[in-house]
């Protein structure tokens, strides 16, 4: 059931609940850049804006004890179909009646649901994607590793061929032959695993755009629902 607590008590409870849920969502292995948050913003004169985000932060501040706490949510997503509408809302100051943010678990099921009302898009900032740059660096490192493994594999095959010839004339031992074969098998296995990682990385790169969009939301009311 959703619940509502007043002012500072509410903000502290919200921060604790979100921190706990986000930790639970990341406890199982996930893709480094997979969507962990699902956002739906219900607009007045347009279909709901639905998108995934890879980064999510609830910020609570209280600079003046006599004033109510200021609460904001920051979301980082890939710039896309709804970017124009969100930038327009930022410049106009128009309010969004309601929205839902689902923090997903490792099975992409909502572990925590935040229901917002009376939302203002405080800022919408576009920047070159650091995620894409990081993935490209990983791709180059994997390519370098594959090149080195391939060279080692070719050398191990040559050594195995030599030992097999010597074994025909009993110029080497069975132990040496077994070791040479094991090295070839091990290097082939490592090459296969690295190629699988390269395929996974390529799929991640295809899903990550070149531009990040960082959105900051401020809201009048927040309700938290847990599974």
C-alpha positions in Angstrom: 0.0 0.0 0.0 1.3 3.5 -0.7 2.0 5.7 2.3 2.5 9.4 3.0 4.6 10.9 5.7 4.9 14.7 6.4 7.9 16.9 5.5 11.4 15.8 6.8 10.3 12.4 8.2 8.8 11.6 4.9 11.9 12.6 2.9 14.2 10.6 5.1 12.0 7.6 4.8 11.8 8.0 1.1 15.6 8.2 0.7 16.1 5.1 2.9 13.4 3.1 1.0 14.9 4.0 -2.4 18.5 3.3 -1.3 17.4 -0.2 0.0 15.4 -1.0 -3.2 18.1 0.2 -5.5 20.6 -2.0 -3.7 18.3 -5.0 -4.0 17.8 -4.3 -7.7 21.5 -4.4 -8.2 22.3 -7.4 -6.1 22.1 -9.8 -9.0 24.3 -9.4 -12.1 23.0 -7.0 -14.7 24.3 -5.4 -17.8 26.4 -2.4 -16.8 24.2 -0.1 -18.8 20.8 -1.9 -18.7 17.7 0.0 -17.7 17.1 -0.1 -14.0 14.3 2.5 -13.8 11.0 2.8 -15.8 9.4 6.2 -16.0 5.9 7.2 -17.1 4.8 10.9 -17.1 1.1 11.6 -17.7 0.9 14.8 -19.7 -2.3 16.9 -20.1 -2.6 17.2 -23.8 -0.5 14.3 -25.1 -0.1 10.6 -24.7 1.9 9.5 -21.7 5.7 9.8 -22.0 7.2 6.4 -21.2 11.0 5.7 -21.2 13.7 3.7 -19.4 16.6 5.3 -17.5 19.9 3.8 -16.4 20.5 6.2 -13.5 18.2 7.5 -10.7 18.8 9.6 -7.7 16.5 11.1 -5.0 18.0 14.3 -3.6 16.8 15.8 -0.3 18.0 19.2 1.0 17.0 21.5 3.8 19.1 24.6 3.7 16.8 26.5 6.1 15.3 24.7 9.1 12.3 27.0 9.0 11.5 26.0 5.4 10.1 22.8 4.1 12.5 20.2 2.7 13.3 20.5 -1.1 13.1 17.1 -2.8 14.2 16.4 -6.4 14.6 13.3 -8.5 17.4 13.2 -11.1 17.1 10.7 -14.0 19.7 9.9 -16.7 18.4 8.4 -19.9 19.3 8.2 -23.5 18.1 11.2 -25.5 15.2 10.1 -27.7 11.6 10.5 -28.8 10.4 12.5 -25.7 13.4 14.8 -25.4 11.7 17.6 -27.3 8.6 17.5 -25.1 10.7 17.5 -21.9 12.9 20.4 -23.0 9.7 22.3 -23.9 8.2 21.6 -20.4 11.5 22.9 -18.8 11.4 26.2 -20.7 7.7 26.8 -20.2 7.5 25.8 -16.6 4.3 23.8 -17.3 3.4 21.3 -14.7 2.9 17.5 -15.3 -0.2 16.3 -13.4 1.3 12.9 -12.4 3.9 10.3 -13.0 5.2 6.9 -12.0 8.8 5.8 -11.5 9.4 2.0 -11.1 12.7 0.9 -9.7 13.3 -2.5 -11.2 14.8 -5.7 -9.7 17.2 -8.1 -11.5 14.2 -9.7 -13.3 13.0 -6.3 -14.6 10.0 -6.4 -12.2 9.1 -3.3 -10.0 10.7 -3.6 -6.6 9.7 -0.1 -5.6 7.1 2.3 -7.2 7.1 6.1 -6.7 3.9 8.0 -7.6 4.4 11.7 -8.2 1.9 14.5 -8.6 2.2 18.1 -9.5 5.6 17.7 -11.3 7.9 20.4 -12.7 10.8 19.6 -15.0 13.4 21.8 -13.3 16.2 21.1 -15.8 16.9 19.0 -18.9 20.6 18.8 -19.8 22.0 17.1 -22.9 25.6 15.9 -23.0 27.8 13.4 -24.9 27.3 9.9 -23.5 30.1 8.8 -21.1 28.6 5.3 -21.2 29.2 5.1 -25.0 32.8 6.2 -24.5 33.4 3.6 -21.8 32.0 0.9 -24.0 34.3 1.9 -26.8 37.2 1.7 -24.5 36.2 -1.8 -23.4 35.8 -2.8 -27.1 39.4 -1.7 -27.8 40.7 -3.5 -24.8 38.9 -6.7 -25.8 40.2 -6.4 -29.3 43.8 -6.1 -28.0 43.3 -9.1 -25.7 41.9 -11.2 -28.5 44.9 -10.3 -30.7 47.3 -11.5 -28.0 45.4 -14.7 -27.4 45.2 -15.5 -31.1 49.0 -15.1 -31.3 49.5 -17.4 -28.3 47.1 -19.9 -29.8 49.0 -20.0 -33.1 52.3 -20.5 -31.3 50.8 -23.2 -29.1 49.5 -25.1 -32.2 53.0 -24.9 -33.7 54.6 -26.3 -30.5 52.0 -29.1 -30.4 52.7 -30.1 -34.0 56.4 -30.2 -33.2 55.9 -32.3 -30.1 53.6 -34.7 -32.0 56.3 -35.3 -34.6 58.9 -35.9 -31.9 56.6 -38.2 -30.1 56.5 -40.5 -33.2 60.2 -41.1 -32.7 60.0 -41.1 -28.9 61.9 -37.8 -28.8 59.5 -36.5 -26.2 57.4 -37.7 -23.3 53.7 -38.3 -23.1 53.5 -35.7 -20.3 55.0 -33.1 -22.7 52.4 -34.0 -25.3 49.5 -33.8 -22.9 50.7 -30.4 -21.7 50.9 -29.1 -25.2 47.4 -30.3 -26.0 46.0 -28.8 -22.8 47.5 -25.4 -23.6 45.9 -25.4 -27.1 42.6 -26.4 -25.6 42.8 -23.7 -22.9 43.7 -21.0 -25.3 40.8 -22.0 -27.6 38.4 -21.8 -24.7 39.6 -18.4 -23.6 39.3 -17.1 -27.2 35.7 -18.4 -27.4 34.8 -16.8 -24.1 36.3 -13.4 -25.2 34.3 -13.6 -28.4 31.1 -14.1 -26.4 32.0 -11.0 -24.3 32.6 -9.1 -27.5 29.2 -10.0 -28.8 27.6 -8.9 -25.5 29.4 -5.6 -25.7 28.4 -5.0 -29.3 24.7 -5.5 -28.3 25.2 -3.0 -25.4 26.8 -0.5 -27.8 23.8 -0.8 -30.1 21.4 0.1 -27.2 23.4 3.1 -26.0 23.0 6.4 -27.9 25.7 9.1 -28.3 23.8 11.7 -26.2 22.7 11.5 -22.6 19.7 13.4 -21.2 19.8 14.3 -17.5 16.4 15.3 -16.1 15.7 16.9 -12.7 12.1 16.6 -11.5 10.5 18.5 -8.6 7.1 17.5 -7.3 4.4 18.4 -4.9 3.6 15.0 -3.5 5.4 11.6 -3.5 3.9 8.2 -2.5 5.9 5.1 -2.2 4.6 1.6 -2.9 6.5 -1.6 -2.4 5.9 -5.1 -3.7 
